[in-house]
């Protein structure tokens, strides 16, 4: 995978700002937990929000330069009425975020095309302008996993027809937990910060009721989508802004996935040699693994209640597994391994 990326970088003179990795993750609208407080020995323990299963899909992306791209948020509904329109939503749209909807909140052909048109392409244009390059001829790379929509002929055909400068490089199947940058270093701290903000709001709501002398058994939280929607985008903005400020740590995540040296001359020479020897640039076979379960983004996270976002990110980077920069784990030139939780 890294070798193929290097070959494309050298062939088309692609800067690190235009080597992009993206992945979708499911976010509970009201994060819940199995832990709570009650009197010892009580058999019936009340847990606020435990049955709340509602989610939205969030697509998190970064560039090899360590920059964080705008997010895509997918809400559940049949019309745009479900998409937030509060001042917070207006503010994030101004930053390039894309807020949309689908009937079941999962990503699909339509939302993926919207993501390319509304997030990836504007990012490409902005970076070309800042780098003094011509966007109409500047190639760029999108590194994604082998989810069924990504590897479909329909989606890839649409990309080739409408965005011929965009090159897809797929993360090998069953390897997203080690080779997908978003999985390795972005999603866990992003979710942690979001959950921390929700917990703070929740504790304030409970404290307010206690101060108003509401009995513990009568304490209630308004966790409906209408009540939370006005807070949701603001919480996600807080997570995104803090994560975006940790540019060097994001770059370490790329290194951890074996792609930290894609713009270094020595590694480039080795990669090009391997690509020519092994024919990696012409490999187009699609390997679709239907046995893969839900993506690592739906994993049960070890919640570090009082840890900072940077602390959680450090824990991700401290994982014992690193991909050596001189080893290339091959994947098909088509995407995702069904690990996204999208099927």
VODOMI-507300 format. One record per residue: x, y, z of N, C-alpha, C, CB in turn; residue in three letters. Coordinates in steps of 0.2 Angstrom, whole numbers, plus 5000, padded with zeros to 4 digits. Glycine has a CB too. Layout:
<atoms>
XYZXYZXYZXYZALA;...
</atoms>
This chain:
<atoms>
500449945000500050005000500450065000499550005006UNK;500950075005501350135005501850134999501850125011UNK;502050084996502450084990502050114984502750014988UNK;501450094984500950114978500850184979500350074978UNK;500750214985500650284986501250324984500550294994UNK;501850294986502550334984502550334977503150294987UNK;502450284973502450284966502050334963502250214963UNK;501450344965500950394963501250464965500250384966UNK;501450474971501750534973502350554968502050524980UNK;502750514966503350524962503050534955503850474962UNK;502650494953502350504946502050564944501950444944UNK;501650584949501150644948501350704952500450624949UNK;501950704956502150754960501650784965502450814956UNK;501450734969500850744974501150764981500450684975UNK;501050824983501250844990500850814996501150924991UNK;501150815001500850775007500250805009501350775013UNK;500050865008499450895009498850865005499450965008UNK;499050825000498550794995498550724995498650824988UNK;498850695000498850625002498350615007499550585003UNK;497750585006497250595011496950525013496650635008UNK;496850515020496550455022495850475025496950415027UNK;495350435024494650445027494350385030494250475022UNK;493950385035493550335037492950355041494050285042UNK;492450315041491850335044491850295051491250305040UNK;491450335055491350305062490650325065491950335067UNK;490350275069489750285071489750325078489350215072UNK;489350375079489350415085488650405088489550485084UNK;488650385094488050385098487850455100488050345105UNK;487250475098486950545099487050565106486250555096UNK;486850515111486950525118487350465120486250525121UNK;487950475121488450415123488150385130489150445124UNK;488150325130487950285136488450245139487350245135UNK;488350225145488850185149488450135153489350225153UNK;488750075155488450035160488650045167488749965158UNK;488950105168489150125175488750175178489950145175UNK;488550175184488150225187488250225195487450225185UNK;487950265198487950265206487250245209488150335209UNK;487250205214486650195218486850165225486250145214UNK;486350155229486550125235486750055235485950135240UNK;487250035239487449965238486849915240488049955243UNK;486849855236486349805238485649815234486249805245UNK;485649875231484949885227484949845221484949965225UNK;484449815220484349765214484149795208483849705216UNK;483749855208483549885202483849955202482749895203UNK;484349955198484850015197484650055191485549995197UNK;484450115191484250155186484850185182483750215188UNK;484850175176485450205172485150245166485850145169UNK;485250315167484950355162485250355155485050435164UNK;484850345150485050345143485350275141485550395142UNK;485350225145485650165143485350135137485550115149UNK;484750145136484450115130484450155124483650095131UNK;484850215124484850255118485350225113485150325121UNK;485050205108485450175102485550215096485150105100UNK;485350275096485350325090486050345089484850385091UNK;486150345082486850365080486850415074487250305078UNK;487350445073487550475067488150445064487550555067UNK;488350455058488950435055489350495054488850395048UNK;489950495056490450545055491050525051490650575062UNK;491250555046491850535042492450585044491650545034UNK;492950555046493550585049494050575044493750565056UNK;494450635042494950625037495550665039494750655030UNK;496150645037496750685038497250675032497150665044UNK;497650725031498150725026498850705029498250795022UNK;499350675025499950655027500350715030500350625021UNK;500150775029500450835032500250845039500250895028UNK;499750805041499550815048498950855049500150835052UNK;498650885043498150925043497450885044498050965037UNK;496950905047496350875048495850905043496050885055UNK;495450865039495050895034494350905038494950845028UNK;493950945034493250955037492850885038492850995033UNK;492350885042491950815043491350815039491750815050UNK;491150755038490450745035490050715041490450695029UNK;489450735042489050705047488350685043488850765052UNK;488150625045487550595041487050585047487750535037UNK;486450615046485950605051485350565048485650675053UNK;484950535052484450485050483850525048484350435055UNK;483550515042482950545040482850545033482950615043UNK;482250565031482050555024482050625020481350525023UNK;482050675024482150745021482650785025481450785022UNK;482850845022483350885025483150915032483550935021UNK;482550905034482250935040482650905046481550915041UNK;482950845045483350815051484050845052483350745050UNK;484250885047484950905047484950975051485250925040UNK;485350975056485451035060485451105056485951035065UNK;485151155058485251215055485351275060484551235051UNK;485551255066485651305071486251345070485651275078UNK;486451395074487051435073487651395073487051495078UNK;487651345077488251295077488351265070488251245082UNK;487851245067487851205061488051255055487151175059UNK;487851315056488051365051488751385051487651435052UNK;489051385057489751395059490151335056489851405066UNK;489951275057490451225054490351215047490151155057UNK;489851235044489751235036490251285033489051255034UNK;490351345037490751395035491551365035490751455039UNK;491651315039492351285039492351225035492451265047UNK;491851215031491951165025491651095027492651155024UNK;491251095033490951035035490351015030490751035042UNK;490150955029489650935025489150895030489850895019UNK;488550925031487950895035487450875030487750945040UNK;487250805030486850775026486350725029487150745020UNK;486050685026485550635029485450575024484850665030UNK;485250515027485050455023484550425027485650415022UNK;484150385024483550355028483750315034483250305023UNK;484350285034484550245040485150275044484650175038UNK;485450335042486050365044486650335042485950365052UNK;486650275038487250245036487450285029487150175034UNK;488050275028488350305022488150255016489150305022UNK;488050285010487850255004488150284998487150245003UNK;487950264992488250284986488250364985487950254980UNK;487650384987487450454987487850494992486750474988UNK;487850474998488250515003489050515002488150495010UNK;489250454999489950454997490150504991490150384995UNK;489750504986489850554981489850624984489350544976UNK;489350644988489250704992489950724995488650714996UNK;490250674999490850685003491350704998490950615007UNK;491450664992491950684988491850754985491950634982UNK;491250774983491150844980491150894985490450834977UNK;490950884991490850934996491450945001490250925000UNK;491850885002492450895006493150885003492350835012UNK;493150824999493850804996494050854991493750734993UNK;493550874986493750914980493850984983493150914975UNK;493451014987493651084990494251084994493051104995UNK;494451034997495151025001495651034995495150965005UNK;495550994990496050994985496151064982495850944979UNK;495651094980495651164977496051214982494951184976UNK;495851204989496151254994496851244994495751245000UNK;497051174995497751164995498151184989497951084997UNK;497851174983498251194977498351264977497851174971UNK;497851304979497951374980498451394984497251414982UNK;498451364990498951384995499651364993498851355002UNK;499751314989500351284987500651314980500351214987UNK;500151354978500351384971500351334965501051414972UNK;499851284966499851234961499151244957499851164964UNK;499151214951498551224946498051164948498751224939UNK;497551174951497051124953496751084947496451154957UNK;496751114941496451074935496951024933496351124930UNK;497551024935498050974933498450934939498551004928UNK;498250954945498550924951498250864953498650974957UNK;498650804953498350744955498350734963498750684952UNK;497950694965497950684973497750614974497450734976UNK;497850594980497750524982497250514988498450494985UNK;496850464988496350454993496450384995495550464991UNK;496650375002496750305005496150285009497350315009UNK;495750235007495150215010495150145011494550245007UNK;494650115014494650045016494150005011494450025023UNK;494149945011493749905006493049895008494149835005UNK;492649945010491949935011491649925004491650005014UNK;491049895004490749874998490549934993490149834999UNK;490349984996490250044991490850074988489950104995UNK;491450074992492050104990492350064984492550104995UNK;492249994984492549954979492049934973492749884982UNK;491449964974490949944969491149984962490249974971UNK;490949944957491149974950490750044949490949924945UNK;490150044952489750104951490150164954489050094955UNK;490450164960490750214964491450234960490850204971UNK;491750184959492450194956492350224949492850124955UNK;491850194945491750224938491550294939491150184935UNK;491150314944490950384945491550424946490450394950UNK;491950404950492550444952493050454945493050404957UNK;493150394942493550404936493250454931493650334932UNK;492550454930492250494925492250574928491550474924UNK;492150584934492050644937492650674940491450654941UNK;493050634943493650664946494250624944493550654954UNK;494450624938495050584935495750594938495050594928UNK;495850654942496450664945496550634952496550744946UNK;495950604954495950574961496150494960495250584964UNK;496650474964496850404964496650374970497650404963UNK;496350314969496150274975496650224977495450244974UNK;496850224983497350174986496950144992498050194987UNK;496850074991496450044997496850015002496049994993UNK;496650025008496949985014496749915013496650015021UNK;497249865014497149795013496649775018497749755015UNK;496249725016495649695020495949665026495249645016UNK;495549675032495749655038496349685041495849575038UNK;496549745038497149775041497049845043497649775036UNK;496349865044496249935045496449955052495449945044UNK;496449905057496649925064497349945064496449875068UNK;497749925059498549935059498749985054498849875058UNK;498349985048498550025043498150085041498649985037UNK;497550085044497050145043497250205048496350125043UNK;497450255045497650315050497150335054497950375045UNK;496550345051495950365055495750315061495350375051UNK;495850255060495750205065496250205070495750135062UNK;496850215068497450205072497550265077498050195069UNK;497350325075497550385079497050435079498150415076UNK;496450435076496050485076495350475079495850515069UNK;495050415078494350405080494350395088494150345077UNK;494750365091494650355098494750425102495250305101UNK;495250465101495250525104494650575102495950565103UNK;494450575096493950615093493250595097493850605086UNK;493150525098492550505102492650525109492450435100UNK;493250515112493350525119493150595121494050515121UNK;493350645117493250715118492450735117493650765113UNK;492150705112491450705111491050685117491250675105UNK;491250625120490950595125491050635132491250525127UNK;491650665133491850705138491350765139492550725138UNK;491250795133490750855133490050835134490850885126UNK;489850775132489150755133489150745141489050695129UNK;489550705144489550695151489550755155490150645153UNK;489950805153489950865157489250895156490450915154UNK;488950905150488250925150487750885154488050925142UNK;487750825154487350775157487350785165487450705156UNK;488050795167488050805175487850875177488850795176UNK;487850925172487550985174486850985174487851035169UNK;486550945170485850935170485550905176485550895164UNK;485950855178485750815184485850865190486150755185UNK;486450895191486550945196486050995197487250975195UNK;485851025191485251075191484651045195485151105184UNK;484450985193483850955196483950945203483650895192UNK;484550925205484650915212484650975216485350875213UNK;484851025214484851095217484151115217485251145213UNK;483751095213482951115213482551065217482751115206UNK;482951025221482650975226482250925222482251015231UNK;482450905216482050845213482350785216482150845205UNK;481950735218482150675221482550635216481550635224UNK;483050595218483450555214483050515209483950515217UNK;482550475212482150435207481750465202481650395212UNK;481650535203481250575198481650615193480850625202UNK;482350605194482750645189482750615182483550645192UNK;482650665177482550645170482950685166481850645168UNK;483250655161483650695156483250695149484350665155UNK;483250745146482950755139483450735134482650825138UNK;483450675132483950645127483650635120484250585130UNK;483050665119482750655112483250695107482050685112UNK;483150675101483550705096483450785095483450675089UNK;482850805096482650875096483050915101481950885096UNK;483050885107483450915113484150915112483250885119UNK;484450865109485150855109485450885102485350785109UNK;485050895097485350915091485650985091484750925086UNK;485351035095485651095096486351095099485251145100UNK;486551045103487151035106487650995102487051005113UNK;487450955098487850895095488350925091487350855091UNK;488250975086488750995082489251035086488351045077UNK;489051075091489551105095490051065099489151155100UNK;489751005101490250955104490750925099489850905107UNK;490450915093490950885088491450935086490450865082UNK;491251005085491651055084492251055089491251125083UNK;492051055095492551055100493050995099492251045107UNK;492850935098493250885097493750895091492850815096UNK;493450915085493750925079494350975080493250945073UNK;494151035083494651085084495251065088494351155087UNK;495151035093495651005098496050955094495450975104UNK;495750915090496150865087496550895081495650815084UNK;496250945078496650985072497251015075496151035069UNK;497251035081497851065084498451025086497651105090UNK;498350955085498850905087499150885080498550845091UNK;499350925076499650905069500250855069499850975066UNK;500650875074501250825074501050755076501750855079UNK;500550755081500350685083499950645077499950695089UNK;499650685073499250655067499850625063498850705064UNK;500350665062500850645057501250575060501450695056UNK;501250575067501550515070501050455068501650525078UNK;500450465068499950415066500050385059499250435067UNK;500250435055500450415048501050375048500550475043UNK;501550395052502150355053502050285055502650385057UNK;501550285060501450215064501050165059500950225070UNK;500750195054500450155049500950135043499750185046UNK;501550155043502050145038502050195033501850075036UNK;501750255034501750305028502050365030501050315026UNK;502550365035502850425037503450445033503050415044UNK;503650405028504250425024504050425017504750375025UNK;503450435015503250425008503550485004502450425007UNK;503750545007504050595003504850605005503750665005UNK;505150545008505850545009506150515003506050515016UNK;506750535001507050514995507250444995507650554993UNK;507550425001507850355001507250305001508250345008UNK;506750315005506150275004505750274998505650295010UNK;505750334995505450334988505850294983505450404986UNK;506550294983506850254978506750174979507650264979UNK;506650154986506550084987505850064985506650064995UNK;505350114986504650094984504550094977504250154987UNK;504950134973504850134966505150074963505150194963UNK;505750054966506049984964505549924965506649974967UNK;505249924971504749874972504149874968504549874980UNK;503949934966503349934962503449914955503050004962UNK;504049924953504249904946504349824946504849934944UNK;504649804951504849734952504249684953505349714957UNK;503749714957503149674959502549694955503049674966UNK;502549744951502049764947501449784951501749704943UNK;501549824956501049844960500649904957501349874967UNK;500849934952500449994949499949964945500950034946UNK;499949904943499449884938499049834942499749844932UNK;499049824948498649774952497949804953498949754959UNK;497449774950496749794950496249744953496549824943UNK;496549694955496049644957495649664963496449574958UNK;495049644964494649664970494549604975493949694968UNK;494849614981494749564986494249584991495349544989UNK;493649554990493049574995492949515000492449584991UNK;493149535006493049485012492349495015493649495017UNK;491949445014491249455017491249425024490749415012UNK;491749405026491749375033491949425038492249315034UNK;492149485036492349535041491749565044492749595037UNK;491749575051491249605055491249685055491249575062UNK;490949715060490949785060491649815061490449805066UNK;491749875058492349905058492649925065492349975054UNK;493249935066493549945073493250015075494249955072UNK;492950055071492650115074492050105078492450165068UNK;491750045078491150025082491449995089490649985079UNK;492049985089492349945095492149975102493149945094UNK;492249925107492049955113492749985116491849895118UNK;492750045117493350085119493450085126493250155116UNK;494050075128494250085135494150155137494950055136UNK;493750175141493550245142494050275147492850265143UNK;494450325146494850355151494550425153495550375148UNK;494050415158493650465160493950535161493350445166UNK;494550535164494850605165495450615161495050605173UNK;495550585156496050595151495950645146496250525148UNK;496450685144496350735139496350705132496950785140UNK;496150735127496150715121496850695118495850765116UNK;497350735120498050725118498250655122498450785120UNK;498050645128498250585132497950525129497950595139UNK;497350525126497050465123497450455117496250475122UNK;497650515113497950505107498650475108498050575103UNK;498950495113499650465115499550385117499950495122UNK;499050365120498850295121498850255115498250285125UNK;498550285110498450255103499150245100497950295098UNK;499550305100500250295097500650255101500450365097UNK;500550245107500950195111500850125110500950215119UNK;500350105106500250035105500850005103499650025100UNK;500949945104501549905103501649895096501649845107UNK;501149895092501249875085501349935080500649835082UNK;501949925077502049985072502249945065502650025074UNK;502049975060502249955053502949975051501649975048UNK;503449935050504049955048504049995042504549895048UNK;504450045041504350085035504650045029504750145036UNK;505049995030505249955024504849895022506049935026UNK;504249895025503849835024503249865021503749795030UNK;503049835015502349855012501849795012502549875005UNK;501349805016500749755016500349775010500449755023UNK;500249735005499849744999499149735000500149704994UNK;498749774997498049774997497849774990497749825001UNK;497249764988496949774981496849844980496349734980UNK;496849864974496749934972496049954972497049944965UNK;495649924977494949934978494849934985494449884974UNK;494349964988494349984994494049945000494050044995UNK;493949965005493749935011493549865013493149975013UNK;493649845019493549775020492949765024494149755024UNK;492449805023491849795027491849815034491549725026UNK;492449845036492549855043492249915046493249855045UNK;491849955041491650015043490950015047491450055037UNK;490649955048490049955051489449985046490049995057UNK;489649985039489150015035488749965032489550055029UNK;488949895032488449845029487849835033488849785027UNK;
</atoms>
